[in-house]
């Protein structure tokens, strides 16, 4: 059983799903609107808030996408991608593929960001999206 909730969070609101049951080979499609005053937003995937396999974090002030993982509330080494195609006030679609050994995030302009599955998870049960991004549609395949 999947459950979702919207709660107040970091910048605007937080979209969270528990008991996601997203398995290797799956694709996640997230569409949403970036706020006009967004500093950043994040898409977090893992088994719980303290253990994230993927932290995908576009930062507008730096014009960079930071990816990382969180293990028992401890951040690991950041990976930075200078390909920044996000614009404040725009509506975007982000596609994430879960390939087992890595995640592939397809950006709105077709560029791909790859990040290793450092935890070795074969299933993702937790999703959190927060910051200057309002989810308008969400689909897991």
C-alpha positions in Angstrom: 0.0 0.0 0.0 1.4 3.3 -1.0 0.7 6.5 0.9 1.5 10.1 0.2 1.3 13.3 2.2 1.9 17.0 1.6 3.3 18.8 4.6 5.1 22.1 5.3 8.8 21.9 4.7 12.0 23.4 3.7 10.9 26.1 1.2 7.3 25.6 0.0 5.9 22.2 0.8 7.0 18.6 1.0 5.7 15.7 -1.0 6.4 12.4 0.7 5.6 8.8 -0.2 6.1 5.8 2.1 6.0 2.1 1.2 6.7 3.0 -2.4 7.9 -0.4 -3.5 9.9 0.9 -6.5 12.1 -1.8 -7.8 15.2 -2.1 -10.0 14.3 -1.6 -13.7 11.6 0.9 -12.8 11.0 4.4 -14.1 9.7 7.4 -12.1 8.2 10.4 -13.9 7.8 13.6 -11.9 6.3 16.7 -13.4 6.1 20.0 -11.4 6.4 23.7 -11.3 9.5 25.5 -10.1 8.5 28.5 -8.1 9.6 32.0 -9.1 11.6 32.5 -5.9 13.2 29.0 -5.7 16.7 28.8 -4.3 16.8 25.0 -4.7 14.7 21.9 -4.6 15.5 18.2 -3.9 14.2 14.8 -4.9 15.2 12.2 -2.3 14.9 8.4 -2.8 15.8 5.7 -0.2 14.4 3.5 2.4 13.8 6.2 5.0 14.6 9.9 5.6 18.0 9.0 7.3 19.1 6.6 4.5 18.9 8.1 1.0 20.2 6.3 -2.1 19.8 9.4 -4.2 19.6 13.1 -3.2 19.1 15.1 -6.4 19.4 18.8 -5.6 19.4 21.6 -8.3 20.8 24.8 -6.7 19.9 28.0 -8.6 22.4 30.3 -6.9 25.3 28.1 -7.9 23.8 26.9 -11.2 24.8 23.3 -10.2 23.0 20.0 -9.6 24.3 18.3 -6.5 23.8 14.5 -6.1 24.6 12.7 -2.9 23.6 9.8 -0.7 22.8 9.8 3.0 23.8 6.8 5.2 22.5 6.7 8.8 22.0 10.5 8.8 25.6 11.1 7.4 26.1 12.7 4.0 28.6 11.0 1.7 30.7 12.6 -1.0 28.9 15.0 -3.3 28.8 14.7 -7.0 28.3 18.0 -8.9 27.1 18.4 -12.4 27.4 21.9 -13.9 24.8 21.2 -16.7 22.0 23.3 -15.3 18.9 23.6 -17.4 16.3 24.5 -14.8 14.5 27.9 -14.8 12.5 29.6 -12.1 8.8 29.8 -12.9 8.9 26.9 -15.4 7.1 23.6 -15.5 9.4 20.6 -15.9 9.4 16.9 -16.3 12.1 14.8 -14.7 12.5 11.1 -15.4 14.5 8.8 -13.0 15.5 5.3 -14.0 16.5 2.8 -11.3 19.0 0.5 -13.0 20.3 -1.4 -10.0 23.9 -0.2 -9.8 22.9 3.4 -10.6 20.2 6.0 -11.0 19.9 7.9 -14.3 18.1 11.2 -14.0 16.9 12.6 -17.4 16.6 16.4 -17.3 14.0 18.4 -19.2 16.5 19.2 -22.0 17.6 15.5 -22.5 20.8 15.7 -20.5 21.3 12.7 -18.2 22.9 12.7 -14.7 24.1 9.4 -13.5 24.6 8.6 -9.8 25.7 5.3 -8.3 23.5 3.2 -6.0 26.0 3.3 -3.2 23.7 1.5 -0.8 23.1 -1.4 -3.2 19.4 -1.2 -2.7 17.2 -3.3 -5.0 14.0 -1.5 -3.8 13.2 2.1 -3.0 10.4 2.6 -0.4 10.7 6.3 0.4 10.3 9.4 -1.7 10.6 13.0 -0.6 10.4 16.1 -2.8 10.8 19.5 -1.2 12.0 23.0 -1.8 10.8 25.4 -4.6 9.1 22.7 -6.6 5.4 21.8 -6.6 4.5 18.3 -7.9 1.7 18.4 -10.4 1.9 14.7 -11.6 3.8 11.7 -10.5 4.0 8.2 -12.1 6.0 5.0 -11.3 6.4 2.4 -13.9 
